[in-house]
């Protein structure tokens, strides 16, 4: 495991090189902006919070250019998911790099990183990293596939916040995990009628719009279910009659 590298203003940073969406590669050492290079590390296509931030950044790219600042966004997603990020989030003003190595992410300031696809029993790794204690807070936007591992990763009195159920909403729950360790389970969707009404006004005026990943005809419901199982999309799946 690569040690965490502290980053300080006006001091040299670790090397960085990533392939680019659209071809070629980007190397930090080769950059020569007028003033600054802004490197944005984002979680990946699965992250709705990243979507909001990068959409806002996409609208301001021209302003950054006027200040002599060049911008690149990088994640550990592969090429296909990085391409989908640009398409689904409508952020084609931004330069995107992909396949960020996890050790390199640590060098650039991540305390620790775990790829849950490569480490299905990630709770064991979480316990190793926390001296057996577990973590105090989990944000889960995946759902059923990692439910038990999330619970096993938590410290006593830890909090699990459900922000999405992409992999499914039905789980077999081991109640002993709650009986033996006081945990808090909560959803993120508690919104008042007034808040929802204000939100719909913004939608009506065109400031916000839903993200549709793919539209399926009614006779291809199976295809929509398969797309949901594959989880290789961002946004909503729509079935048209």
C-alpha positions as CSV (number, residue, x, y, z in Angstrom):
1,X,0.0,0.0,0.0
2,X,1.3,3.5,-0.9
3,X,1.6,5.8,2.0
4,X,-0.6,8.9,2.2
5,X,1.2,12.0,0.9
6,X,0.5,15.3,2.6
7,X,-0.2,18.0,0.0
8,X,0.8,21.6,0.8
9,X,0.3,24.9,-1.1
10,X,3.2,25.9,-3.4
11,X,5.0,22.6,-2.9
12,X,5.6,19.9,-5.5
13,X,2.9,17.4,-5.9
14,X,3.0,13.7,-6.9
15,X,3.3,12.8,-10.6
16,X,0.1,12.2,-12.5
17,X,-0.7,10.7,-15.9
18,X,-4.0,9.4,-17.1
19,X,-5.6,8.4,-20.5
20,X,-8.1,10.9,-21.9
21,X,-11.6,10.4,-23.2
22,X,-11.3,11.0,-26.9
23,X,-7.8,9.6,-27.1
24,X,-4.3,10.4,-26.0
25,X,-3.1,10.9,-22.5
26,X,-2.7,13.8,-20.0
27,X,0.5,14.2,-18.0
28,X,0.7,16.9,-15.3
29,X,4.4,17.5,-15.9
30,X,3.7,18.5,-19.5
31,X,1.1,21.1,-18.6
32,X,1.9,24.8,-19.1
33,X,-1.2,26.9,-18.2
34,X,-1.1,30.7,-18.1
35,X,-1.7,30.5,-14.3
36,X,-3.1,27.3,-12.8
37,X,-4.0,23.7,-13.5
38,X,-7.2,22.7,-11.7
39,X,-7.4,18.9,-11.1
40,X,-10.9,17.7,-10.0
41,X,-11.0,14.1,-8.6
42,X,-14.6,12.8,-8.7
43,X,-16.0,9.5,-7.5
44,X,-17.4,8.3,-10.8
45,X,-20.6,7.8,-12.8
46,X,-22.5,6.4,-9.9
47,X,-22.2,9.6,-7.8
48,X,-25.2,12.0,-8.1
49,X,-23.4,14.6,-6.0
50,X,-20.5,14.6,-8.4
51,X,-23.0,15.1,-11.2
52,X,-24.2,18.3,-9.7
53,X,-20.8,19.7,-9.1
54,X,-19.4,18.8,-12.5
55,X,-22.5,20.2,-14.3
56,X,-21.9,23.5,-12.5
57,X,-18.2,23.4,-13.4
58,X,-19.1,22.6,-17.0
59,X,-21.0,25.9,-17.2
60,X,-18.1,27.8,-15.8
61,X,-15.3,26.4,-17.9
62,X,-15.1,29.5,-20.1
63,X,-14.8,31.7,-16.9
64,X,-11.9,29.5,-15.7
65,X,-10.2,29.9,-19.1
66,X,-10.4,33.7,-18.8
67,X,-8.4,33.4,-15.5
68,X,-5.7,31.3,-17.2
69,X,-6.8,28.1,-15.5
70,X,-6.9,24.8,-17.3
71,X,-9.3,22.1,-15.9
72,X,-9.3,18.3,-16.0
73,X,-11.6,15.9,-14.1
74,X,-10.4,12.4,-13.2
75,X,-11.8,9.3,-11.6
76,X,-11.0,5.6,-11.3
77,X,-13.8,4.8,-13.7
78,X,-12.9,3.0,-16.9
79,X,-13.1,4.4,-20.4
80,X,-16.7,3.4,-21.1
81,X,-18.0,4.8,-17.9
82,X,-16.1,8.0,-18.3
83,X,-17.6,8.4,-21.8
84,X,-21.1,7.8,-20.3
85,X,-20.3,10.5,-17.7
86,X,-19.8,13.1,-20.4
87,X,-22.9,12.0,-22.3
88,X,-25.3,11.5,-19.4
89,X,-24.2,14.5,-17.3
90,X,-23.9,16.8,-20.4
91,X,-20.4,18.0,-19.4
92,X,-18.7,18.0,-22.8
93,X,-16.8,21.3,-22.1
94,X,-14.6,19.5,-19.6
95,X,-11.5,17.4,-20.3
96,X,-11.9,14.0,-18.7
97,X,-9.2,11.5,-17.7
98,X,-10.0,7.9,-16.5
99,X,-8.5,4.8,-15.0
100,X,-6.9,6.6,-12.0
101,X,-4.8,4.0,-10.2
102,X,-5.9,3.5,-6.6
103,X,-2.4,3.9,-5.3
104,X,-2.1,7.1,-7.2
105,X,-5.3,8.3,-5.6
106,X,-3.7,7.7,-2.2
107,X,-0.7,9.7,-3.2
108,X,-3.0,12.6,-4.1
109,X,-4.6,12.7,-0.7
110,X,-7.2,9.9,-0.4
111,X,-6.9,8.4,3.1
112,X,-7.9,5.0,1.7
113,X,-9.7,3.6,-1.3
114,X,-11.4,0.2,-1.8
115,X,-12.9,-1.1,-5.1
116,X,-15.9,-3.1,-3.9
117,X,-16.0,-5.0,-7.2
118,X,-12.5,-6.3,-6.6
119,X,-13.0,-6.7,-2.9
120,X,-16.5,-8.0,-2.3
121,X,-15.9,-8.6,1.4
122,X,-14.8,-5.0,1.8
123,X,-15.9,-4.8,5.4
124,X,-12.9,-6.9,6.4
125,X,-10.6,-4.3,4.7
126,X,-12.6,-1.5,6.5
127,X,-11.9,-3.2,9.8
128,X,-8.2,-3.5,9.0
129,X,-8.0,0.2,8.2
130,X,-9.8,1.3,11.4
131,X,-8.1,-1.0,13.8
132,X,-11.2,-3.2,14.1
133,X,-13.6,-0.3,14.9
134,X,-15.4,0.3,11.7
135,X,-16.6,3.6,10.3
136,X,-19.0,6.1,11.8
137,X,-20.9,7.0,8.6
138,X,-21.8,5.2,5.4
139,X,-23.6,6.8,2.4
140,X,-25.0,4.0,0.3
141,X,-26.3,4.7,-3.2
142,X,-26.0,1.0,-4.4
143,X,-28.4,-0.9,-2.2
144,X,-29.0,-4.6,-1.9
145,X,-25.7,-5.9,-3.3
146,X,-23.6,-4.3,-0.6
147,X,-26.1,-4.0,2.3
148,X,-24.6,-6.6,4.6
149,X,-21.1,-5.4,3.9
150,X,-22.1,-1.9,4.8
151,X,-23.6,-3.0,8.1
152,X,-20.5,-5.0,8.9
153,X,-18.3,-2.0,8.1
154,X,-19.9,0.2,10.7
155,X,-18.7,1.1,14.2
156,X,-21.0,0.9,17.1
157,X,-23.5,3.8,17.0
158,X,-22.6,4.3,13.4
159,X,-25.0,5.8,10.9
160,X,-26.0,4.3,7.5
161,X,-27.7,6.8,5.1
162,X,-29.6,5.3,2.1
163,X,-29.3,7.6,-0.9
164,X,-30.1,5.1,-3.7
165,X,-31.0,1.4,-4.4
166,X,-29.5,0.9,-7.8
167,X,-28.7,-2.8,-7.3
168,X,-32.1,-3.5,-5.7
169,X,-34.3,-2.6,-2.7
170,X,-35.1,-6.0,-1.2
171,X,-32.6,-7.4,1.3
172,X,-32.4,-10.3,3.8
173,X,-31.3,-8.5,7.0
174,X,-29.5,-10.1,9.9
175,X,-31.1,-8.4,12.9
176,X,-28.3,-9.6,15.1
177,X,-26.2,-6.9,13.5
178,X,-28.4,-4.3,15.1
179,X,-29.0,-6.2,18.4
180,X,-25.3,-6.5,19.1
181,X,-24.3,-3.0,17.9
182,X,-26.5,0.0,18.2
183,X,-26.7,1.4,14.7
184,X,-28.7,4.2,13.0
185,X,-30.4,3.5,9.7
186,X,-32.0,6.4,7.9
187,X,-33.2,7.6,4.4
188,X,-32.2,10.8,2.7
189,X,-35.5,11.6,1.1
190,X,-37.4,13.4,4.0
191,X,-38.7,16.5,2.1
192,X,-41.7,18.6,3.0
193,X,-44.6,19.3,0.6
194,X,-43.5,22.9,0.5
195,X,-40.0,22.0,-0.5
196,X,-41.3,19.7,-3.2
197,X,-43.6,22.4,-4.5
198,X,-40.6,24.8,-4.7
199,X,-38.6,22.2,-6.5
200,X,-41.3,21.6,-9.1
201,X,-41.4,25.4,-9.8
202,X,-37.8,25.2,-10.7
203,X,-38.4,22.2,-13.0
204,X,-41.4,24.0,-14.6
205,X,-39.2,27.0,-15.5
206,X,-36.6,24.7,-17.1
207,X,-33.8,25.2,-14.7
208,X,-33.7,21.5,-13.9
209,X,-34.5,18.5,-15.9
210,X,-34.4,14.8,-15.3
211,X,-31.6,12.6,-16.6
212,X,-32.8,9.7,-18.8
213,X,-30.2,7.1,-19.3
214,X,-32.2,4.9,-21.8
215,X,-35.7,4.5,-23.1
216,X,-37.2,1.0,-23.6
217,X,-40.3,0.0,-25.5
218,X,-43.0,-1.8,-23.5
219,X,-42.2,-5.1,-25.2
220,X,-38.6,-4.9,-23.9
221,X,-39.2,-4.8,-20.2
222,X,-36.6,-7.6,-19.9
223,X,-34.0,-5.3,-21.4
224,X,-34.8,-2.6,-18.9
225,X,-34.4,-5.1,-16.0
226,X,-31.1,-6.3,-17.5
227,X,-29.8,-2.8,-17.7
228,X,-30.8,-2.2,-14.1
229,X,-28.9,-5.4,-13.0
230,X,-25.8,-4.4,-15.0
231,X,-25.8,-1.0,-13.4
232,X,-23.8,0.4,-16.2
233,X,-25.8,3.6,-16.6
234,X,-26.5,6.9,-14.9
235,X,-30.0,8.5,-14.6
236,X,-33.4,6.9,-15.1
237,X,-34.6,4.0,-17.2
238,X,-37.9,4.7,-18.9
239,X,-40.4,2.3,-20.3
240,X,-42.7,3.7,-23.0
241,X,-46.1,2.2,-23.8
